Amino acid sequence: MTATTTVIQVQVNDKPVECPQGQSLIALLTTLDMPLQATAVALNDDIVARSEWDSTQMKTGDRIAIFQAIAGG
């Protein structure tokens, strides 16, 4: 028996990205090879605490903004 996975489209830093329905933010970051350290994530303009990345699931049309701290001088 083959399981059917529904694919949804979200916006990541203003670019369309397809992912499985119900995917968590942490899974998305891992799939996109984003470093998890010094990273902040906003979902539909609300910052999501790092402790909630694993339990926060995305829905069709969600807007995700990923911010990375950059060292400078």
All heavy atoms as a GROMACS GRO file, in nm:
protein
  541
    1MET      N    1   0.084  -0.117   0.000
    1MET     CA    2   0.000   0.000   0.000
    1MET      C    3   0.088   0.124   0.000
    1MET      O    4   0.181   0.134   0.078
    1MET     CB    5  -0.089  -0.002   0.124
    1MET     CG    6  -0.176   0.122   0.135
    1MET     SD    7  -0.284   0.116   0.280
    1MET     CE    8  -0.422   0.032   0.207
    2THR      N    9   0.057   0.218  -0.087
    2THR     CA   10   0.135   0.340  -0.099
    2THR      C   11   0.062   0.454  -0.032
    2THR      O   12  -0.056   0.479  -0.060
    2THR     CB   13   0.160   0.374  -0.248
    2THR    OG1   14   0.221   0.264  -0.311
    2THR    CG2   15   0.246   0.496  -0.262
    3ALA      N   16   0.130   0.524   0.054
    3ALA     CA   17   0.071   0.639   0.120
    3ALA      C   18   0.077   0.759   0.027
    3ALA      O   19   0.175   0.779  -0.044
    3ALA     CB   20   0.145   0.670   0.249
    4THR      N   21  -0.028   0.836   0.024
    4THR     CA   22  -0.032   0.956  -0.059
    4THR      C   23  -0.001   1.076   0.029
    4THR      O   24  -0.062   1.096   0.133
    4THR     CB   25  -0.172   0.974  -0.122
    4THR    OG1   26  -0.203   0.857  -0.196
    4THR    CG2   27  -0.175   1.094  -0.211
    5THR      N   28   0.097   1.155  -0.015
    5THR     CA   29   0.136   1.274   0.058
    5THR      C   30   0.086   1.396  -0.018
    5THR      O   31   0.113   1.411  -0.136
    5THR     CB   32   0.289   1.282   0.073
    5THR    OG1   33   0.333   1.165   0.141
    5THR    CG2   34   0.330   1.404   0.152
    6THR      N   35   0.014   1.482   0.051
    6THR     CA   36  -0.033   1.605  -0.010
    6THR      C   37   0.079   1.708  -0.006
    6THR      O   38   0.142   1.727   0.098
    6THR     CB   39  -0.156   1.660   0.066
    6THR    OG1   40  -0.259   1.561   0.063
    6THR    CG2   41  -0.206   1.787   0.004
    7VAL      N   42   0.105   1.769  -0.120
    7VAL     CA   43   0.209   1.870  -0.129
    7VAL      C   44   0.143   2.007  -0.125
    7VAL      O   45   0.041   2.030  -0.190
    7VAL     CB   46   0.291   1.853  -0.260
    7VAL    CG1   47   0.392   1.964  -0.276
    7VAL    CG2   48   0.359   1.718  -0.261
    8ILE      N   49   0.199   2.095  -0.045
    8ILE     CA   50   0.148   2.231  -0.034
    8ILE      C   51   0.255   2.329  -0.081
    8ILE      O   52   0.372   2.293  -0.093
    8ILE     CB   53   0.105   2.265   0.110
    8ILE    CG1   54   0.225   2.259   0.206
    8ILE    CG2   55  -0.008   2.174   0.156
    8ILE    CD1   56   0.198   2.316   0.345
    9GLN      N   57   0.213   2.452  -0.107
    9GLN     CA   58   0.310   2.555  -0.144
    9GLN      C   59   0.308   2.665  -0.039
    9GLN      O   60   0.202   2.713   0.002
    9GLN     CB   61   0.277   2.614  -0.281
    9GLN     CG   62   0.388   2.706  -0.332
    9GLN     CD   63   0.367   2.746  -0.474
    9GLN    OE1   64   0.278   2.823  -0.503
    9GLN    NE2   65   0.449   2.693  -0.563
   10VAL      N   66   0.427   2.701   0.006
   10VAL     CA   67   0.447   2.810   0.100
   10VAL      C   68   0.545   2.908   0.038
   10VAL      O   69   0.609   2.878  -0.064
   10VAL     CB   70   0.499   2.758   0.237
   10VAL    CG1   71   0.398   2.665   0.301
   10VAL    CG2   72   0.634   2.688   0.223
   11GLN      N   73   0.558   3.023   0.098
   11GLN     CA   74   0.656   3.122   0.054
   11GLN      C   75   0.768   3.127   0.157
   11GLN      O   76   0.742   3.149   0.276
   11GLN     CB   77   0.592   3.261   0.043
   11GLN     CG   78   0.486   3.274  -0.064
   11GLN     CD   79   0.546   3.276  -0.202
   11GLN    OE1   80   0.648   3.341  -0.226
   11GLN    NE2   81   0.486   3.203  -0.293
   12VAL      N   82   0.891   3.105   0.114
   12VAL     CA   83   1.007   3.113   0.202
   12VAL      C   84   1.094   3.227   0.151
   12VAL      O   85   1.146   3.221   0.039
   12VAL     CB   86   1.087   2.981   0.206
   12VAL    CG1   87   1.209   2.995   0.294
   12VAL    CG2   88   0.999   2.866   0.253
   13ASN      N   89   1.105   3.331   0.231
   13ASN     CA   90   1.178   3.452   0.191
   13ASN      C   91   1.134   3.497   0.052
   13ASN      O   92   1.215   3.525  -0.036
   13ASN     CB   93   1.329   3.429   0.197
   13ASN     CG   94   1.378   3.411   0.338
   13ASN    OD1   95   1.309   3.441   0.434
   13ASN    ND2   96   1.498   3.359   0.353
   14ASP      N   97   1.001   3.502   0.034
   14ASP     CA   98   0.935   3.550  -0.088
   14ASP      C   99   0.955   3.461  -0.210
   14ASP      O  100   0.933   3.505  -0.323
   14ASP     CB  101   0.979   3.694  -0.121
   14ASP     CG  102   0.938   3.792  -0.014
   14ASP    OD1  103   0.827   3.776   0.041
   14ASP    OD2  104   1.016   3.884   0.017
   15LYS      N  105   0.996   3.335  -0.190
   15LYS     CA  106   1.010   3.241  -0.301
   15LYS      C  107   0.918   3.122  -0.276
   15LYS      O  108   0.910   3.072  -0.164
   15LYS     CB  109   1.154   3.193  -0.314
   15LYS     CG  110   1.249   3.303  -0.352
   15LYS     CD  111   1.390   3.253  -0.365
   15LYS     CE  112   1.483   3.370  -0.395
   15LYS     NZ  113   1.622   3.331  -0.392
   16PRO      N  114   0.850   3.074  -0.381
   16PRO     CA  115   0.762   2.959  -0.362
   16PRO      C  116   0.841   2.831  -0.336
   16PRO      O  117   0.942   2.805  -0.400
   16PRO     CB  118   0.686   2.949  -0.495
   16PRO     CG  119   0.770   3.020  -0.594
   16PRO     CD  120   0.849   3.123  -0.518
   17VAL      N  121   0.795   2.755  -0.236
   17VAL     CA  122   0.858   2.629  -0.199
   17VAL      C  123   0.747   2.526  -0.178
   17VAL      O  124   0.647   2.556  -0.114
   17VAL     CB  125   0.942   2.642  -0.070
   17VAL    CG1  126   0.993   2.508  -0.022
   17VAL    CG2  127   1.057   2.739  -0.091
   18GLU      N  128   0.764   2.408  -0.236
   18GLU     CA  129   0.669   2.300  -0.213
   18GLU      C  130   0.720   2.209  -0.103
   18GLU      O  131   0.840   2.181  -0.096
   18GLU     CB  132   0.648   2.219  -0.341
   18GLU     CG  133   0.572   2.296  -0.447
   18GLU     CD  134   0.541   2.212  -0.568
   18GLU    OE1  135   0.599   2.104  -0.586
   18GLU    OE2  136   0.456   2.256  -0.648
   19CYS      N  137   0.629   2.165  -0.017
   19CYS     CA  138   0.666   2.075   0.092
   19CYS      C  139   0.544   1.990   0.128
   19CYS      O  140   0.432   2.023   0.090
   19CYS     CB  141   0.717   2.153   0.212
   19CYS     SG  142   0.598   2.268   0.283
   20PRO      N  143   0.567   1.880   0.199
   20PRO     CA  144   0.454   1.796   0.239
   20PRO      C  145   0.363   1.871   0.339
   20PRO      O  146   0.412   1.944   0.424
   20PRO     CB  147   0.519   1.677   0.309
   20PRO     CG  148   0.663   1.682   0.273
   20PRO     CD  149   0.695   1.824   0.240
   21GLN      N  150   0.233   1.851   0.324
   21GLN     CA  151   0.138   1.910   0.418
   21GLN      C  152   0.170   1.862   0.558
   21GLN      O  153   0.199   1.744   0.579
   21GLN     CB  154  -0.004   1.872   0.381
   21GLN     CG  155  -0.108   1.935   0.469
   21GLN     CD  156  -0.249   1.906   0.420
   21GLN    OE1  157  -0.268   1.847   0.315
   21GLN    NE2  158  -0.347   1.949   0.496
   22GLY      N  159   0.167   1.952   0.654
   22GLY     CA  160   0.194   1.917   0.793
   22GLY      C  161   0.341   1.916   0.830
   22GLY      O  162   0.376   1.886   0.943
   23GLN      N  163   0.429   1.951   0.736
   23GLN     CA  164   0.572   1.953   0.767
   23GLN      C  165   0.600   2.061   0.872
   23GLN      O  166   0.541   2.169   0.870
   23GLN     CB  167   0.654   1.982   0.641
   23GLN     CG  168   0.805   1.974   0.666
   23GLN     CD  169   0.884   1.992   0.538
   23GLN    OE1  170   0.854   2.077   0.456
   23GLN    NE2  171   0.985   1.910   0.520
   24SER      N  172   0.691   2.030   0.964
   24SER     CA  173   0.726   2.126   1.069
   24SER      C  174   0.829   2.226   1.018
   24SER      O  175   0.897   2.202   0.917
   24SER     CB  176   0.781   2.053   1.190
   24SER     OG  177   0.906   1.994   1.159
   25LEU      N  178   0.841   2.335   1.090
   25LEU     CA  179   0.942   2.435   1.053
   25LEU      C  180   1.083   2.376   1.060
   25LEU      O  181   1.166   2.403   0.973
   25LEU     CB  182   0.932   2.557   1.145
   25LEU     CG  183   0.814   2.650   1.121
   25LEU    CD1  184   0.811   2.759   1.227
   25LEU    CD2  185   0.820   2.710   0.982
   26ILE      N  186   1.111   2.295   1.162
   26ILE     CA  187   1.245   2.237   1.175
   26ILE      C  188   1.274   2.145   1.056
   26ILE      O  189   1.386   2.145   1.004
   26ILE     CB  190   1.264   2.164   1.311
   26ILE    CG1  191   1.411   2.134   1.337
   26ILE    CG2  192   1.184   2.039   1.320
   26ILE    CD1  193   1.490   2.247   1.387
   27ALA      N  194   1.175   2.070   1.010
   27ALA     CA  195   1.194   1.983   0.894
   27ALA      C  196   1.219   2.067   0.768
   27ALA      O  197   1.302   2.031   0.685
   27ALA     CB  198   1.074   1.892   0.876
   28LEU      N  199   1.148   2.178   0.754
   28LEU     CA  200   1.170   2.266   0.640
   28LEU      C  201   1.312   2.322   0.642
   28LEU      O  202   1.381   2.318   0.539
   28LEU     CB  203   1.070   2.381   0.640
   28LEU     CG  204   1.092   2.486   0.531
   28LEU    CD1  205   1.063   2.428   0.393
   28LEU    CD2  206   1.006   2.609   0.556
   29LEU      N  207   1.357   2.371   0.756
   29LEU     CA  208   1.492   2.425   0.766
   29LEU      C  209   1.596   2.319   0.733
   29LEU      O  210   1.695   2.347   0.663
   29LEU     CB  211   1.517   2.481   0.906
   29LEU     CG  212   1.435   2.605   0.943
   29LEU    CD1  213   1.452   2.637   1.090
   29LEU    CD2  214   1.472   2.723   0.857
   30THR      N  215   1.574   2.198   0.780
   30THR     CA  216   1.667   2.088   0.752
   30THR      C  217   1.667   2.056   0.603
   30THR      O  218   1.773   2.039   0.542
   30THR     CB  219   1.628   1.964   0.835
   30THR    OG1  220   1.632   2.000   0.973
   30THR    CG2  221   1.724   1.850   0.810
   31THR      N  222   1.549   2.050   0.543
   31THR     CA  223   1.537   2.021   0.399
   31THR      C  224   1.608   2.128   0.316
   31THR      O  225   1.670   2.097   0.214
   31THR     CB  226   1.389   2.013   0.358
   31THR    OG1  227   1.326   1.909   0.432
   31THR    CG2  228   1.373   1.987   0.210
   32LEU      N  229   1.599   2.252   0.360
   32LEU     CA  230   1.662   2.363   0.286
   32LEU      C  231   1.810   2.380   0.320
   32LEU      O  232   1.874   2.473   0.272
   32LEU     CB  233   1.587   2.494   0.316
   32LEU     CG  234   1.442   2.500   0.269
   32LEU    CD1  235   1.377   2.630   0.317
   32LEU    CD2  236   1.433   2.487   0.117
   33ASP      N  237   1.863   2.290   0.404
   33ASP     CA  238   2.004   2.297   0.447
   33ASP      C  239   2.038   2.431   0.513
   33ASP      O  240   2.147   2.484   0.495
   33ASP     CB  241   2.100   2.271   0.330
   33ASP     CG  242   2.099   2.127   0.287
   33ASP    OD1  243   2.081   2.038   0.373
   33ASP    OD2  244   2.116   2.101   0.166
   34MET      N  245   1.945   2.481   0.591
   34MET     CA  246   1.968   2.606   0.663
   34MET      C  247   2.036   2.576   0.795
   34MET      O  248   1.997   2.482   0.865
   34MET     CB  249   1.835   2.678   0.690
   34MET     CG  250   1.758   2.718   0.566
   34MET     SD  251   1.843   2.838   0.462
   34MET     CE  252   1.847   2.979   0.569
   35PRO      N  253   2.136   2.654   0.832
   35PRO     CA  254   2.197   2.634   0.964
   35PRO      C  255   2.096   2.670   1.072
   35PRO      O  256   2.022   2.767   1.058
   35PRO     CB  257   2.316   2.731   0.963
   35PRO     CG  258   2.285   2.831   0.858
   35PRO     CD  259   2.197   2.764   0.758
   36LEU      N  260   2.092   2.591   1.176
   36LEU     CA  261   1.994   2.614   1.282
   36LEU      C  262   2.044   2.712   1.388
   36LEU      O  263   1.965   2.774   1.458
   36LEU     CB  264   1.955   2.480   1.347
   36LEU     CG  265   1.897   2.377   1.250
   36LEU    CD1  266   1.859   2.250   1.325
   36LEU    CD2  267   1.779   2.432   1.173
   37GLN      N  268   2.174   2.726   1.398
   37GLN     CA  269   2.233   2.820   1.493
   37GLN      C  270   2.222   2.962   1.437
   37GLN      O  271   2.238   2.984   1.318
   37GLN     CB  272   2.379   2.787   1.520
   37GLN     CG  273   2.398   2.650   1.582
   37GLN     CD  274   2.328   2.636   1.717
   37GLN    OE1  275   2.323   2.729   1.795
   37GLN    NE2  276   2.272   2.519   1.742
   38ALA      N  277   2.198   3.057   1.522
   38ALA     CA  278   2.191   3.199   1.485
   38ALA      C  279   2.087   3.224   1.376
   38ALA      O  280   2.106   3.306   1.288
   38ALA     CB  281   2.328   3.250   1.442
   39THR      N  282   1.974   3.150   1.383
   39THR     CA  283   1.867   3.165   1.286
   39THR      C  284   1.738   3.198   1.360
   39THR      O  285   1.711   3.145   1.467
   39THR     CB  286   1.848   3.034   1.206
   39THR    OG1  287   1.968   3.009   1.133
   39THR    CG2  288   1.734   3.044   1.108
   40ALA      N  289   1.660   3.289   1.302
   40ALA     CA  290   1.528   3.322   1.354
   40ALA      C  291   1.427   3.297   1.242
   40ALA      O  292   1.459   3.310   1.124
   40ALA     CB  293   1.521   3.468   1.398
   41VAL      N  294   1.306   3.256   1.280
   41VAL     CA  295   1.203   3.225   1.182
   41VAL      C  296   1.075   3.299   1.218
   41VAL      O  297   1.033   3.301   1.334
   41VAL     CB  298   1.175   3.072   1.179
   41VAL    CG1  299   1.064   3.040   1.080
   41VAL    CG2  300   1.301   2.995   1.144
   42ALA      N  301   1.014   3.360   1.116
   42ALA     CA  302   0.883   3.422   1.132
   42ALA      C  303   0.784   3.348   1.043
   42ALA      O  304   0.815   3.314   0.928
   42ALA     CB  305   0.887   3.569   1.093
   43LEU      N  306   0.667   3.320   1.097
   43LEU     CA  307   0.560   3.253   1.022
   43LEU      C  308   0.444   3.351   1.014
   43LEU      O  309   0.389   3.391   1.118
   43LEU     CB  310   0.518   3.124   1.093
   43LEU     CG  311   0.401   3.048   1.033
   43LEU    CD1  312   0.434   2.998   0.892
   43LEU    CD2  313   0.361   2.932   1.121
   44ASN      N  314   0.413   3.393   0.892
   44ASN     CA  315   0.306   3.491   0.871
   44ASN      C  316   0.326   3.615   0.959
   44ASN      O  317   0.235   3.662   1.026
   44ASN     CB  318   0.169   3.427   0.895
   44ASN     CG  319   0.144   3.312   0.800
   44ASN    OD1  320   0.182   3.317   0.683
   44ASN    ND2  321   0.083   3.207   0.849
   45ASP      N  322   0.448   3.664   0.959
   45ASP     CA  323   0.489   3.788   1.027
   45ASP      C  324   0.500   3.776   1.179
   45ASP      O  325   0.518   3.878   1.247
   45ASP     CB  326   0.396   3.904   0.991
   45ASP     CG  327   0.397   3.934   0.842
   45ASP    OD1  328   0.504   3.923   0.779
   45ASP    OD2  329   0.290   3.969   0.788
   46ASP      N  330   0.488   3.657   1.234
   46ASP     CA  331   0.505   3.637   1.378
   46ASP      C  332   0.628   3.551   1.403
   46ASP      O  333   0.641   3.442   1.346
   46ASP     CB  334   0.382   3.567   1.439
   46ASP     CG  335   0.259   3.655   1.438
   46ASP    OD1  336   0.272   3.777   1.462
   46ASP    OD2  337   0.149   3.601   1.412
   47ILE      N  338   0.719   3.599   1.488
   47ILE     CA  339   0.838   3.522   1.522
   47ILE      C  340   0.796   3.394   1.594
   47ILE      O  341   0.709   3.397   1.682
   47ILE     CB  342   0.933   3.605   1.613
   47ILE    CG1  343   0.984   3.728   1.537
   47ILE    CG2  344   1.049   3.519   1.664
   47ILE    CD1  345   1.075   3.697   1.420
   48VAL      N  346   0.856   3.283   1.555
   48VAL     CA  347   0.828   3.154   1.619
   48VAL      C  348   0.948   3.118   1.706
   48VAL      O  349   1.062   3.115   1.658
   48VAL     CB  350   0.806   3.043   1.513
   48VAL    CG1  351   0.778   2.910   1.581
   48VAL    CG2  352   0.692   3.080   1.418
   49ALA      N  353   0.922   3.092   1.833
   49ALA     CA  354   1.029   3.055   1.926
   49ALA      C  355   1.094   2.925   1.880
   49ALA      O  356   1.026   2.834   1.831
   49ALA     CB  357   0.973   3.038   2.066
   50ARG      N  358   1.225   2.917   1.894
   50ARG     CA  359   1.299   2.796   1.853
   50ARG      C  360   1.239   2.671   1.918
   50ARG      O  361   1.231   2.566   1.855
   50ARG     CB  362   1.446   2.811   1.893
   50ARG     CG  363   1.533   2.696   1.850
   50ARG     CD  364   1.678   2.718   1.890
   50ARG     NE  365   1.731   2.843   1.841
   50ARG     CZ  366   1.791   2.859   1.723
   50ARG    NH1  367   1.806   2.755   1.643
   50ARG    NH2  368   1.838   2.975   1.685
   51SER      N  369   1.191   2.682   2.040
   51SER     CA  370   1.134   2.567   2.110
   51SER      C  371   1.004   2.519   2.045
   51SER      O  372   0.958   2.408   2.072
   51SER     CB  373   1.108   2.602   2.256
   51SER     OG  374   1.015   2.709   2.266
   52GLU      N  375   0.945   2.600   1.956
   52GLU     CA  376   0.820   2.563   1.889
   52GLU      C  377   0.839   2.521   1.743
   52GLU      O  378   0.742   2.486   1.676
   52GLU     CB  379   0.722   2.680   1.896
   52GLU     CG  380   0.682   2.715   2.038
   52GLU     CD  381   0.593   2.838   2.045
   52GLU    OE1  382   0.558   2.895   1.940
   52GLU    OE2  383   0.559   2.877   2.157
   53TRP      N  384   0.963   2.524   1.693
   53TRP     CA  385   0.987   2.489   1.552
   53TRP      C  386   0.941   2.347   1.520
   53TRP      O  387   0.887   2.323   1.412
   53TRP     CB  388   1.134   2.503   1.517
   53TRP     CG  389   1.184   2.644   1.509
   53TRP    CD1  390   1.115   2.759   1.530
   53TRP    CD2  391   1.317   2.684   1.478
   53TRP    NE1  392   1.196   2.868   1.515
   53TRP    CE2  393   1.321   2.826   1.483
   53TRP    CE3  394   1.434   2.616   1.449
   53TRP    CZ2  395   1.436   2.898   1.457
   53TRP    CZ3  396   1.549   2.688   1.424
   53TRP    CH2  397   1.550   2.827   1.428
   54ASP      N  398   0.964   2.253   1.612
   54ASP     CA  399   0.930   2.114   1.585
   54ASP      C  400   0.779   2.091   1.585
   54ASP      O  401   0.730   2.006   1.512
   54ASP     CB  402   0.998   2.022   1.687
   54ASP     CG  403   0.990   1.876   1.647
   54ASP    OD1  404   1.010   1.845   1.528
   54ASP    OD2  405   0.961   1.793   1.734
   55SER      N  406   0.705   2.168   1.662
   55SER     CA  407   0.561   2.146   1.673
   55SER      C  408   0.479   2.240   1.584
   55SER      O  409   0.358   2.227   1.577
   55SER     CB  410   0.517   2.164   1.819
   55SER     OG  411   0.542   2.295   1.863
   56THR      N  412   0.545   2.333   1.515
   56THR     CA  413   0.475   2.427   1.428
   56THR      C  414   0.469   2.370   1.287
   56THR      O  415   0.572   2.350   1.223
   56THR     CB  416   0.544   2.564   1.427
   56THR    OG1  417   0.548   2.615   1.560
   56THR    CG2  418   0.472   2.662   1.337
   57GLN      N  419   0.347   2.340   1.242
   57GLN     CA  420   0.328   2.284   1.109
   57GLN      C  421   0.280   2.392   1.013
   57GLN      O  422   0.205   2.481   1.050
   57GLN     CB  423   0.226   2.171   1.114
   57GLN     CG  424   0.271   2.054   1.197
   57GLN     CD  425   0.170   1.942   1.199
   57GLN    OE1  426   0.056   1.958   1.160
   57GLN    NE2  427   0.214   1.827   1.246
   58MET      N  428   0.325   2.380   0.888
   58MET     CA  429   0.291   2.478   0.788
   58MET      C  430   0.164   2.438   0.714
   58MET      O  431   0.131   2.321   0.704
   58MET     CB  432   0.406   2.493   0.690
   58MET     CG  433   0.531   2.546   0.755
   58MET     SD  434   0.672   2.538   0.646
   58MET     CE  435   0.691   2.362   0.630
   59LYS      N  436   0.095   2.542   0.663
   59LYS     CA  437  -0.025   2.522   0.585
   59LYS      C  438  -0.009   2.595   0.451
   59LYS      O  439   0.074   2.685   0.438
   59LYS     CB  440  -0.146   2.578   0.659
   59LYS     CG  441  -0.174   2.510   0.792
   59LYS     CD  442  -0.296   2.565   0.859
   59LYS     CE  443  -0.280   2.694   0.931
   59LYS     NZ  444  -0.185   2.717   1.032
   60THR      N  445  -0.087   2.556   0.353
   60THR     CA  446  -0.083   2.619   0.221
   60THR      C  447  -0.092   2.771   0.235
   60THR      O  448  -0.175   2.823   0.308
   60THR     CB  449  -0.201   2.570   0.135
   60THR    OG1  450  -0.187   2.430   0.115
   60THR    CG2  451  -0.203   2.638   0.000
   61GLY      N  452  -0.002   2.839   0.164
   61GLY     CA  453  -0.004   2.985   0.162
   61GLY      C  454   0.072   3.052   0.274
   61GLY      O  455   0.084   3.175   0.275
   62ASP      N  456   0.124   2.974   0.370
   62ASP     CA  457   0.200   3.035   0.479
   62ASP      C  458   0.321   3.110   0.423
   62ASP      O  459   0.380   3.072   0.322
   62ASP     CB  460   0.250   2.930   0.578
   62ASP     CG  461   0.144   2.890   0.680
   62ASP    OD1  462   0.040   2.958   0.690
   62ASP    OD2  463   0.166   2.789   0.750
   63ARG      N  464   0.357   3.219   0.491
   63ARG     CA  465   0.475   3.297   0.456
   63ARG      C  466   0.578   3.277   0.565
   63ARG      O  467   0.553   3.310   0.681
   63ARG     CB  468   0.439   3.445   0.443
   63ARG     CG  469   0.340   3.474   0.332
   63ARG     CD  470   0.300   3.621   0.324
   63ARG     NE  471   0.288   3.690   0.451
   63ARG     CZ  472   0.182   3.686   0.531
   63ARG    NH1  473   0.076   3.616   0.497
   63ARG    NH2  474   0.180   3.753   0.645
   64ILE      N  475   0.693   3.223   0.527
   64ILE     CA  476   0.801   3.197   0.622
   64ILE      C  477   0.917   3.290   0.587
   64ILE      O  478   0.959   3.296   0.471
   64ILE     CB  479   0.847   3.050   0.616
   64ILE    CG1  480   0.734   2.957   0.661
   64ILE    CG2  481   0.967   3.027   0.704
   64ILE    CD1  482   0.664   2.892   0.550
   65ALA      N  483   0.965   3.362   0.686
   65ALA     CA  484   1.084   3.445   0.669
   65ALA      C  485   1.194   3.387   0.758
   65ALA      O  486   1.171   3.363   0.877
   65ALA     CB  487   1.055   3.589   0.707
   66ILE      N  488   1.309   3.363   0.698
   66ILE     CA  489   1.422   3.307   0.771
   66ILE      C  490   1.532   3.413   0.779
   66ILE      O  491   1.572   3.468   0.676
   66ILE     CB  492   1.475   3.180   0.702
   66ILE    CG1  493   1.364   3.075   0.692
   66ILE    CG2  494   1.595   3.123   0.778
   66ILE    CD1  495   1.399   2.956   0.605
   67PHE      N  496   1.574   3.442   0.901
   67PHE     CA  497   1.676   3.544   0.923
   67PHE      C  498   1.798   3.478   0.986
   67PHE      O  499   1.786   3.395   1.075
   67PHE     CB  500   1.626   3.650   1.021
   67PHE     CG  501   1.497   3.715   0.979
   67PHE    CD1  502   1.377   3.665   1.025
   67PHE    CD2  503   1.497   3.822   0.894
   67PHE    CE1  504   1.256   3.723   0.988
   67PHE    CE2  505   1.377   3.882   0.855
   67PHE     CZ  506   1.257   3.831   0.903
   68GLN      N  507   1.916   3.517   0.939
   68GLN     CA  508   2.040   3.464   0.997
   68GLN      C  509   2.125   3.581   1.047
   68GLN      O  510   2.138   3.683   0.978
   68GLN     CB  511   2.118   3.386   0.893
   68GLN     CG  512   2.048   3.258   0.853
   68GLN     CD  513   2.128   3.181   0.752
   68GLN    OE1  514   2.151   3.228   0.644
   68GLN    NE2  515   2.170   3.063   0.792
   69ALA      N  516   2.178   3.562   1.166
   69ALA     CA  517   2.269   3.663   1.221
   69ALA      C  518   2.400   3.657   1.143
   69ALA      O  519   2.451   3.549   1.113
   69ALA     CB  520   2.295   3.636   1.368
   70ILE      N  521   2.450   3.774   1.110
   70ILE     CA  522   2.576   3.781   1.036
   70ILE      C  523   2.673   3.863   1.119
   70ILE      O  524   2.641   3.976   1.158
   70ILE     CB  525   2.554   3.847   0.897
   70ILE    CG1  526   2.457   3.762   0.815
   70ILE    CG2  527   2.687   3.864   0.826
   70ILE    CD1  528   2.416   3.826   0.685
   71ALA      N  529   2.789   3.806   1.145
   71ALA     CA  530   2.891   3.878   1.222
   71ALA      C  531   2.946   3.992   1.137
   71ALA      O  532   2.965   3.979   1.017
   71ALA     CB  533   3.002   3.783   1.263
   72GLY      N  534   2.969   4.102   1.201
   72GLY     CA  535   3.023   4.216   1.128
   72GLY      C  536   3.107   4.302   1.220
   72GLY      O  537   3.117   4.278   1.339
   73GLY      N  538   3.161   4.402   1.163
   73GLY     CA  539   3.247   4.485   1.246
   73GLY      C  540   3.230   4.628   1.230
   73GLY      O  541   3.156   4.700   1.194
   0.00000   0.00000   0.00000
